[in-house]
Amino acid sequence: MSCRNNGYLAYEGLIWACRKVYLLYKGFLSE
């Protein structure tokens, strides 16, 4: 696996984590 591929996967993981936190935060505020 190339370094470029690893960077892409890390970037995808970061976006996924941010989205999950955002959804949790939004759900927390709406309650």
Wavefront OBJ file of the C-alpha trace (Angstrom):
o trace
v 0.000 0.000 0.000
v 1.404 3.388 -0.947
v 1.760 6.396 1.308
v -0.760 8.242 -0.844
v -3.317 5.492 -0.255
v -2.776 5.615 3.503
v -3.266 9.381 3.497
v -6.529 8.975 1.596
v -7.818 6.375 4.061
v -6.865 8.589 7.004
v -8.707 11.504 5.372
v -11.813 9.352 4.829
v -11.676 8.197 8.450
v -11.403 11.786 9.651
v -14.461 12.854 7.645
v -16.420 9.853 8.948
v -15.479 10.645 12.545
v -16.396 14.328 12.150
v -19.748 13.399 10.625
v -20.480 10.944 13.439
v -19.614 13.515 16.111
v -21.733 16.128 14.312
v -24.745 13.813 14.179
v -24.353 12.904 17.864
v -24.048 16.590 18.767
v -27.109 17.507 16.674
v -29.100 14.686 18.281
v -28.011 15.829 21.737
v -29.154 19.399 21.062
v -32.539 18.335 19.693
v -33.450 16.335 22.800
l 1 2 3 4 5 6 7 8 9 10 11 12 13 14 15 16 17 18 19 20 21 22 23 24 25 26 27 28 29 30 31
